[in-house]
Amino acid sequence: MTQAIERLEKLFTLQSGDAASGCVWLVGAGPGDVELLTLKALRLIKSADVVVYDRLVSEEIMAEVPPSTLAIDVGKKPGSHGLKQAQINQLLADLAASGRLVVRLKGGDPFIFGRGGEEMLFLQQAGIACQIVPGITAAAGCAAASGIPLTHRDCAQSLRLITGHGKSGEPQLEDASLAASNQTLVFYMGLKWSASISAQLQAHGRAADTPVAIIENGTRPDQRVMVTTLADLTATIAREQAQSPALLLVGEVVRFYRQPHTADLSAISLMAK
């Protein structure tokens, strides 16, 4: 075991008699671009005994995992979840209890729609040392890679991050304040329920011509940005065959987007009003 691992385990392990247990780091891998990893995340990836990773962790980032490190894929795909969340929780606890330094590698940030809070609580209750390494969340990374500001003094004074997939499936957007035009809404995992999201926002009073950006594979070499309106959102997704992972960015800030390739710009003017 390297000196780096020994130092980490000494700092973040719990003692049980004379035996030391391992620890788990919940690490954010960011939206995909390997150069957006934090230095701390990269150091831990290279020092871990085991890396337990999600589907949204890019191949470029997984290439940084040493060949000698055990890598376990627990990724969830639409319609096929593989290991259930309870099984993942137990796996992390068992690996750490065997004395290993475990990196739980998640796309984006562990605490923003990444179930990091659930895993942290389980590990704490199991008496396992758990530390968090934040990552660049998809909203920030994908917007930046697309040249779309999430806030702007002229048209967006607030930002809301919203799951596009409720715990039981279809999201319930019951907050009437979502209709306010001076805020940016970012929906994670929103492709499947885009028709419902569009209908609910319009029912609350959001204008049908509100611009929307669909950002597919944000920050990655195959990133694609499709610009449409709230009224035409579902039709655009179907026509362009948008695929997950994709982010829905709703609001006037989308008008600042200046790269018209792959997008149908006839529906709205991208110039500021």
N, C-alpha and C positions, 0 to 999 in steps of 0.2 A: 504494500500500500504506500502511495507516495506521501511525501511530507505535507503536500497541500491538502490531501484528503484527511490526513491525521489531524491537521490543525482545525479543519472545518468540523470534523466529528467531535473533537474535544470541546469546541466552542458551543455546538448546538445539539448535544446528545443528552439524554436523560440517564441517570444511573439507577440500576435495579440490583442492589447488593453489590457484588463485585463485577457484574456484567454490564457493559454499556450497550444501549440500543442505538440503532442508526437514526437517521433523520430524513425528512422530506422537504425539498425546496419546491414550492409552486412557482414556476418560472414562466413569464410571459415571453413568447417568441415573436410578438409583433405580427403584422399582417402578411408577411411573406418574404420581403426583401431581406436577405441575410445581413446586409450592412445596417439595417435598422435594429439589430440585436444590441442590447446594452452590453457593456464590457463585463458586467457581473454575470449576466446570463451566459455569455460565451465561456467565461472561466468555469462556471459550474457545469456546463454541458461537457467540457473537456475533462473535468475532474470526477464526474459521477461514476458510481458503480453500475447504476441502472438508469436508463432514460425511459420513462413511460410517456408516450406522446399521442397527440390527437391528430385527426385527419387533416386539420387546417395548417399544421406545421409543414412548411414547404420542403421540397426535396433538397434545396440548397442549404437550408438550415440543418436538416438531418445529416447532410454530408459532413458537418462539423463534429458529429459524434464519432469518437475514436472507434475503429473497427473492433477493438477488444471489449468495448462496452456493450452490455446487454441492452438491447432496444426492444421495447414491447409496445406494439400498436394497439391502442384501445379506442381508436377513432370511431365516431358515430357517423353513419351515412343516412341520408333520407330513406326511411323505410327499413333500415337495417342498422340496429344499434350495437351489434356485437355484445360486448360486456355491458351489463346494466350498471347504472351509477353506483349502486350499493356494492357490486362486485369490484368495481374500480377502487372504491374507498378501501375495501378490505385488502385488495392487492397491495395498495400503497402501504398500509399498516403492516402487513406481513413482511414485505420486503425490508422495511425499516427495522422491524423487530428482529430480523436476522442479522442486523448490524451493518446494513448497507447504506451508503449515501445515495438517495433516490432523488432524481430530478423529474418532476412532473411537468412536462413541457406542453404548454397550451398556446394556441393561436391567439394573437392579440394580447389582452391583459387578463390575468386570472380572475380579477374581481369585477370585470365588466362582461356579463353574460357568459362567463367561463366556468361557472359552478365551483370556482375557487373557494367561495365561502362555505359551501357544503362539505368539500373535502377537508378544509382546514378544521371545521368543527368536529368532524368525525375523528380526525387524527388527534386533536386535542383531548377528546373524550377517551381515546384509546391510550393516552399517555405518550404519544409520539411527538417529538420535537418537530415543529413545522415553521418554516420561514417563507416569506413572500418576496418575489422579485418582480416588480411591475414591468409591463411591456407596453409598447405603443399600441393603443387600441385601434381597431379598424377604422373608426370614424375619423380620427386624426390622420392616420397614415394614408387612407384612401383619398380623403379630401385633398391632402397636401400633394399627393402624386397626380391628382387630376387638376390641380391649380384652382380649386374651389375653396374660398375661405369659409370656415364654419360660422364665424361671426363677422359682422361688419357694422360700423357705426351708423351707416345710412339705412340698413334694412334688416339687420338681425342682431338684436341686443341680448338674445338668450339662445341656449342650445339644449336640446333634449335628446337623450339616447334611449331608444325604445326597442324592446324585443318584438320582432315581427312574428313570433311563434309563442303563443301562450303555453302554460304548463299543460293544459288539456288540448292544445291545438290552436284553434283560431283565436287571435288576440282580441281582447275587449277594450276598445279605446273609448272609455266612458267620460274622459275629462274634456269638458267643453272648451277649456283654455287652449286645446290643441289647434283651434281655429285661428288663433292670433297670427297675423301675417308677419309680425316682426320677430319671429323665432325660426330657428332651423330645427327640423326634425330628422333624426337619423334612425332608420329601422335596420336592425340586425336580423338576419335570417327571415327576410320579408318576402322572398319571391313567391313561395307557395300561397301565401295569403294576401297577395298584392291587391286582388279585386276587393277583398273585405277591407283592407287598409284604406284604399282609395274611397270606397263607399262610405266608410265611417267618418273619415276626415271631411268629406263633402257634406255629410249629414250634420256634422257639427258646425259647418259654415265656412270651411276652408274653400277658397275659390277653385273652380274646376280648372282654370288656366294656370294654377300654381306650378312653377317649373319643378321637375323631378330629374335627378341624375341617378341612373342605375350604373353602379361601378362594379364591374366583374373582375375578379382576380386582382384587386387593387394592390399596387406597388410592385407587382410581378411583371416579368417580361411580356406576358400575354394579357396585360391589363386592357380592358375595353370599357369605354364610357359611352353610355347611351342616354341622350337627353330627350325628355318628353314632357308631358303635362300630367297633372293628377288624373284628369279625365281619360287620357289615352295611355295610362300606365300599363294596364293589363294587356292591351293590344300591342304595345311596343315590346313587352316581354315575350309575347307569343311570336311576333313577327321576327324579332332579332334572336329568338331562341336563347335568351339569357340563361346562364347556368350558375349554380352555386359553386364557390362562395361569391355572393354579391351583396352589395349594400344599397339601400334606397335612401337617397339624400333629398329631402323635401324642403323647398323654401326659395326665397328670392335670391339667395347667394348663388344659386345654380346659374343665374344669368351672367355671372362672371366667367363661366367656362368659355374657353376660346379655341378649342381644338375640335373642329366639326367632323373629323373623320369618324366613320362607323356610326354616326348618329344622324337621325332624321331631324333636321332643324327647322323644317317648314312649319311645325306646329306652334312654335313660339319664337319671339325675338330674343336673342341672347344679349343684345345691347341693353345697357341700363335704361330704365324708363326716363 
